Amino acid sequence: MMESSEAFGELRSLLNRGRPSTVVFMRLMHLCAARWGEAPAEVEDAWLPYVASHLGSWPDTHRLLDVSDVTFDPREPAPWMALARRLSLSRSGLGDDDVDAIGLRTVHRELRGLDLSHNALGQQGARRLARLLSRTSALESLDVSHNTIGWPAARALLDALAPTSVRALTLGGVSGSGDGVEGLIGADTSGFDALEVSRVFLGDARCAALIGSGLFDGLERLSLVGLSMGDLSAAALAERAFARLRALDLSGSFFHIGEHGGVLARLDAPTLESFALRDTLISTHGADELAYAPWFVGLRALDLSYGRMGAGIVRQLLKPGGLRGLRSIDLSFAKPDRADLVALAREATQLERVSLGMCGVDDWGVVALCEGEAPLAELDLSSNADLGARAMRALSSASQRNPLRTLDLRGCNLDVAAARALEGLRVGDLDLSGCHLGDRGLAALCEVCLLYTSPSPRDVE
């Protein structure tokens, strides 16, 4: 009966022919959930062993179960949920009394990542969670952001997880204010690789105190987003030594990179690879200071999206010889001008990922980007209404040298001529939603556009 079932046939096809991905995994979960309601014994005795034997080679990152996309109650976990290695219970309405019910020590004992963000956990629930996870040997990341657990419970979590396998903890928005945040000072964070303390109005003095205490010194990834950092915080950052830091996010800071560009330029972070400064004011002088900072010139990823900066700031940051190793840049909503894109194409010759969503980019800006030497693989040009046939021809031509993995043209209002200009485009994933192509535009696209997809190992075999 199992072999002949249509659902099992789809499941077997996904495992034997589909590429490992979160989308495929979620479809597997849908099939298991649906069959579980009809024949739980069949799922547990036959389906689960079969699926488990095929998932052994899958990366843990692809085995994500998001309960918001599956119709079941997380308070009544089923055995098939044990197939997941990452579990998102975000926005599930979980409260303090539900922590024990989700089966962290039984069904979910092999989890690598757990997302409990945007729930109704309070101090009691967080302390109960700390006790449950105090002996975990598998979990690597925990997100309890946007639960009002308060700073004392946040400290309890830090202390409980310090000797465990957990290496990343997200504490964004866990309190309505900064009152009591000083209780984090003195916590042992030596066992953590990543920590996020964000989206709480702490005030400059409290931020500076946390930074100055050495709480973050040994981390590899640090996120201090939207904490109302100011003069004191900038100075405190410059005074610490971050020997292992690889990723730093200071987005939404109150200090603007004009007055304090020189202060941040003195940051002691020789291994830094990724820097985010979204929604932050950057002046020409501040950009000039950063451009010569030893840690800045070695970056591989830079996020300046939503940046409040004038024309020419990108050119200031791309001093000749600087940022040669940059692989990814996000300038969405940041309004770089055409000369900025020319400089980007000329100087950042290793770029693979560029995001220019809603930047007002025109045809000539895209042409300049495509004429560079960078091996572009992922390009986001969404919501740029001025793009036309010239830009599409440049993209198609560039893809002949380096096929694109993804091209995002959502909301670009392409006309028939632009659709025809995509002739020969080589791309794995093309998004044209919201382009209003119409019947003629869609017909033109189908006539000329070659969607390029690299074969999977199974296809080759």
Secondary structure in CASP SS format (residue, H / E / C, confidence):
PFRMAT SS
TARGET T0000
AUTHOR 0000-0000-0000
METHOD secondary structure of the structure
MODEL  1
M C 1.00
M C 1.00
E C 1.00
S C 1.00
S C 1.00
E H 1.00
A H 1.00
F H 1.00
G H 1.00
E H 1.00
L H 1.00
R H 1.00
S H 1.00
L H 1.00
L H 1.00
N H 1.00
R H 1.00
G C 1.00
R C 1.00
P C 1.00
S C 1.00
T H 1.00
V H 1.00
V H 1.00
F H 1.00
M H 1.00
R H 1.00
L H 1.00
M H 1.00
H H 1.00
L H 1.00
C H 1.00
A H 1.00
A H 1.00
R H 1.00
W H 1.00
G H 1.00
E H 1.00
A C 1.00
P H 1.00
A H 1.00
E H 1.00
V H 1.00
E H 1.00
D H 1.00
A H 1.00
W H 1.00
L H 1.00
P H 1.00
Y H 1.00
V H 1.00
A H 1.00
S H 1.00
H H 1.00
L H 1.00
G C 1.00
S C 1.00
W C 1.00
P C 1.00
D H 1.00
T H 1.00
H H 1.00
R C 1.00
L E 1.00
L E 1.00
D E 1.00
V H 1.00
S H 1.00
D H 1.00
V C 1.00
T C 1.00
F C 1.00
D C 1.00
P C 1.00
R C 1.00
E C 1.00
P C 1.00
A C 1.00
P H 1.00
W H 1.00
M H 1.00
A H 1.00
L H 1.00
A C 1.00
R C 1.00
R E 1.00
L E 1.00
S E 1.00
L C 1.00
S C 1.00
R C 1.00
S C 1.00
G C 1.00
L C 1.00
G E 1.00
D H 1.00
D H 1.00
D H 1.00
V C 1.00
D H 1.00
A H 1.00
I H 1.00
G C 1.00
L C 1.00
R C 1.00
T C 1.00
V C 1.00
H C 1.00
R C 1.00
E C 1.00
L C 1.00
R C 1.00
G E 1.00
L E 1.00
D E 1.00
L C 1.00
S C 1.00
H C 1.00
N C 1.00
A E 1.00
L C 1.00
G C 1.00
Q H 1.00
Q H 1.00
G H 1.00
A H 1.00
R H 1.00
R H 1.00
L H 1.00
A H 1.00
R H 1.00
L H 1.00
L H 1.00
S C 1.00
R C 1.00
T C 1.00
S C 1.00
A C 1.00
L C 1.00
E C 1.00
S E 1.00
L E 1.00
D E 1.00
V C 1.00
S C 1.00
H C 1.00
N C 1.00
T C 1.00
I C 1.00
G H 1.00
W H 1.00
P H 1.00
A H 1.00
A H 1.00
R H 1.00
A H 1.00
L H 1.00
L H 1.00
D H 1.00
A H 1.00
L H 1.00
A C 1.00
P C 1.00
T C 1.00
S C 1.00
V C 1.00
R C 1.00
A E 1.00
L E 1.00
T E 1.00
L C 1.00
G C 1.00
G C 1.00
V C 1.00
S C 1.00
G C 1.00
S C 1.00
G C 1.00
D C 1.00
G C 1.00
V H 1.00
E H 1.00
G H 1.00
L H 1.00
I C 1.00
G C 1.00
A C 1.00
D C 1.00
T C 1.00
S C 1.00
G C 1.00
F C 1.00
D C 1.00
A E 1.00
L E 1.00
E E 1.00
V C 1.00
S C 1.00
R C 1.00
V C 1.00
F C 1.00
L C 1.00
G C 1.00
D H 1.00
A H 1.00
R H 1.00
C H 1.00
A H 1.00
A H 1.00
L H 1.00
I H 1.00
G H 1.00
S C 1.00
G C 1.00
L C 1.00
F C 1.00
D C 1.00
G C 1.00
L C 1.00
E C 1.00
R E 1.00
L E 1.00
S E 1.00
L C 1.00
V C 1.00
G C 1.00
L C 1.00
S C 1.00
M C 1.00
G C 1.00
D H 1.00
L H 1.00
S H 1.00
A H 1.00
A H 1.00
A H 1.00
L H 1.00
A H 1.00
E H 1.00
R C 1.00
A E 1.00
F C 1.00
A C 1.00
R C 1.00
L C 1.00
R C 1.00
A E 1.00
L E 1.00
D E 1.00
L C 1.00
S C 1.00
G C 1.00
S C 1.00
F C 1.00
F C 1.00
H C 1.00
I E 1.00
G C 1.00
E C 1.00
H C 1.00
G H 1.00
G H 1.00
V H 1.00
L H 1.00
A H 1.00
R C 1.00
L C 1.00
D E 1.00
A C 1.00
P C 1.00
T C 1.00
L C 1.00
E C 1.00
S E 1.00
F E 1.00
A E 1.00
L C 1.00
R C 1.00
D C 1.00
T C 1.00
L E 1.00
I E 1.00
S C 1.00
T H 1.00
H H 1.00
G H 1.00
A H 1.00
D H 1.00
E H 1.00
L H 1.00
A H 1.00
Y C 1.00
A C 1.00
P C 1.00
W C 1.00
F C 1.00
V C 1.00
G C 1.00
L C 1.00
R C 1.00
A E 1.00
L E 1.00
D E 1.00
L C 1.00
S C 1.00
Y C 1.00
G C 1.00
R E 1.00
M E 1.00
G C 1.00
A C 1.00
G C 1.00
I H 1.00
V H 1.00
R H 1.00
Q H 1.00
L H 1.00
L C 1.00
K C 1.00
P C 1.00
G C 1.00
G C 1.00
L C 1.00
R C 1.00
G C 1.00
L C 1.00
R C 1.00
S E 1.00
I E 1.00
D E 1.00
L C 1.00
S C 1.00
F C 1.00
A C 1.00
K C 1.00
P C 1.00
D C 1.00
R H 1.00
A H 1.00
D H 1.00
L H 1.00
V H 1.00
A H 1.00
L H 1.00
A H 1.00
R H 1.00
E H 1.00
A C 1.00
T C 1.00
Q C 1.00
L C 1.00
E C 1.00
R E 1.00
V E 1.00
S E 1.00
L C 1.00
G C 1.00
M C 1.00
C C 1.00
G C 1.00
V C 1.00
D C 1.00
D H 1.00
W H 1.00
G H 1.00
V H 1.00
V H 1.00
A H 1.00
L H 1.00
C H 1.00
E C 1.00
G C 1.00
E C 1.00
A C 1.00
P C 1.00
L C 1.00
A C 1.00
E E 1.00
L E 1.00
D E 1.00
L C 1.00
S C 1.00
S C 1.00
N C 1.00
A C 1.00
D C 1.00
L C 1.00
G C 1.00
A H 1.00
R H 1.00
A H 1.00
M H 1.00
R H 1.00
A H 1.00
L H 1.00
S H 1.00
S H 1.00
A H 1.00
S H 1.00
Q H 1.00
R H 1.00
N C 1.00
P C 1.00
L E 1.00
R E 1.00
T E 1.00
L E 1.00
D E 1.00
L C 1.00
R C 1.00
G C 1.00
C C 1.00
N C 1.00
L C 1.00
D C 1.00
V H 1.00
A H 1.00
A H 1.00
A H 1.00
R H 1.00
A C 1.00
L C 1.00
E C 1.00
G C 1.00
L C 1.00
R C 1.00
V E 1.00
G E 1.00
D E 1.00
L E 1.00
D E 1.00
L C 1.00
S C 1.00
G C 1.00
C C 1.00
H C 1.00
L C 1.00
G H 1.00
D H 1.00
R H 1.00
G H 1.00
L H 1.00
A H 1.00
A H 1.00
L H 1.00
C H 1.00
E H 1.00
V H 1.00
C C 1.00
L C 1.00
L C 1.00
Y C 1.00
T C 1.00
S C 1.00
P C 1.00
S C 1.00
P H 1.00
R H 1.00
D H 1.00
V H 1.00
E C 1.00
END
